[in-house]
Amino acid sequence: MFRHVLTGTAVLGLALTAGCGRRAEEQRTGEAPANRTVRQPAVAPAKEHVSIRSKNGEFTLTAGEAVQIPAGFPKDVLIYGGAKIELATRAPKGYTISLRTPDAVETVTAAYKTAMIREHWRQDTAGVLGGQAILCYKKPGRTTSIVIALAGDDTQIMLTVVAP
């Protein structure tokens, strides 16, 4: 069920951002002014894959059994060994990957801290409180956020890599 909620939330977020930037009149009426041409984003739905194209670029979301790390995901960001990939998104300026592992939050946090420093990321923020950790790292032109938290009997890992 958690996977369905997570997938639904991600799809809703992508759908909501596809309409960003509309003018006030268009937001009120749902229609563009007569003197303005509106291009709807192209959406290619599938059972476990959604792709949205807009003037801002292509957004993809993959979940379920067929999910894989997107091509181009940075090699210098750890994909935790043995973790199940639950969700992967790719946007014009970055990626979000959701993973699940039976390992403890502390074990996963230590692995990410070690791996990110080994890959020459500079730690910007780190906080551990009540069964969750939030880690932020920077490299020139990129930022990576890692949220590690309890999810039932497992540990959920959410990686977000952004390049401006």
Stockholm file with secondary structure:
# STOCKHOLM 1.0

chainA/1-164         MFRHVLTGTAVLGLALTAGCGRRAEEQRTGEAPANRTVRQPAVAPAKEHVSIRSKNGEFTLTAGEAVQIPAGFPKDVLIYGGAKIELATRAPKGYTISLRTPDAVETVTAAYKTAMIREHWRQDTAGVLGGQAILCYKKPGRTTSIVIALAGDDTQIMLTVVAP
#=GR chainA/1-164 SS CHHHHHHHHHHHHHHHHHTTTCCHHHHHHSSCCTTCCCCCCEEEECSSEEEEEETTEEEEEEESTTCCCCTTCCTTSCCCTTCEEEEEEEETTEEEEEEEESSCHHHHHHHHHHHHHHTTCEEEEEEEETTEEEEEEEETTEEEEEEEEEETTEEEEEEEEECC
#=GC SS_cons         CHHHHHHHHHHHHHHHHHTTTCCHHHHHHSSCCTTCCCCCCEEEECSSEEEEEETTEEEEEEESTTCCCCTTCCTTSCCCTTCEEEEEEEETTEEEEEEEESSCHHHHHHHHHHHHHHTTCEEEEEEEETTEEEEEEEETTEEEEEEEEEETTEEEEEEEEECC
//
